[in-house]
Amino acid sequence: MTPDELEYLIESKLPDAEATVSLPRAPDPNHEDAHFAATVVSPAFEGKSLVEQHQQVYDAIDEKMTTEIHALELSTQVPD
């Protein structure tokens, strides 16, 4: 999975979300682990706790979190 694919997945599953995804460290060619960093801004987070916001993102990613993503550094925000 690429950062662009992960951005698309999050944005397609969360209402009016804007995701920015990067690779925070160089991929290790000897391992299958995929480490990503994501900032997600969505009005769907309004009134939700940080844990609930993160759960919404994990729900959007679904099984990819256990099959194609090894680690996700996550920051969530409501729009200004």
N, C-alpha and C positions, 0 to 999 in steps of 0.2 A: 504494500500500500504506500502511496506517495502522500506528501502533505496536501497536495491539491485534491486528491481523492477523499482524504479524511475531511477536509473543509467541505467538500460537496455533500458528503454523507451527513455531517452535522447540520448543515444549512437546509438540507432537504427534509430533515426530520423534526427540526425545532422551528416553531413559528417565527418568522421575520428575524431569524438569527443571522449574525455575521460572524464567521469564524476565521481566525488567522492561525495557521498551523505551520510549525517549523520543525526541523530536526535539531535538537539542542546539543547533540554530540555527533561526531562522525560515525557513520555506520561501521560495524565490525564485519568485514567480509567472511570471517570464520564462524559467525553465529547468525542465527535467524532472528535475533531479537530486533525489534523496531521500537525505538524510543522517540516519542513526539512531545512537543510542547504546543498547547493550544490556548488561545484567548477567544472566548465566546461571549458575544454581546447579544442579548435577546430580551424583549419585553416579557417573554414567558417566565423570566426569573423574578419579576416584580412580586414582592411580598413573600418570597421563598427564602428559607435559610440557605446558607452556603452549601450545606450537605444536600439539601433538596435540589439546588441548582446543579451541583455536580452529578447527582443521580439522574437528572433529566438528560445531561450530556451522555452519561454512560448508557442510558436507555436508548438514546438515538444511535449510538455506536453498536449496541446489541452484541451479537456473537463475535464481531470483529475484535472486541476487547480481549477475547481469549484465543483467537486464532491468528490474527494478523498484527496485533498491537501488543507489545510487551509491556510498555510503560507509557503513561500519559501524564505530563505535567500540565495541570489545568488551572486556568484563571477564568472566572465567570463574572459578568457585570450586566447591569441593566443599562439601557441607553440613557444618555444625559438628558 
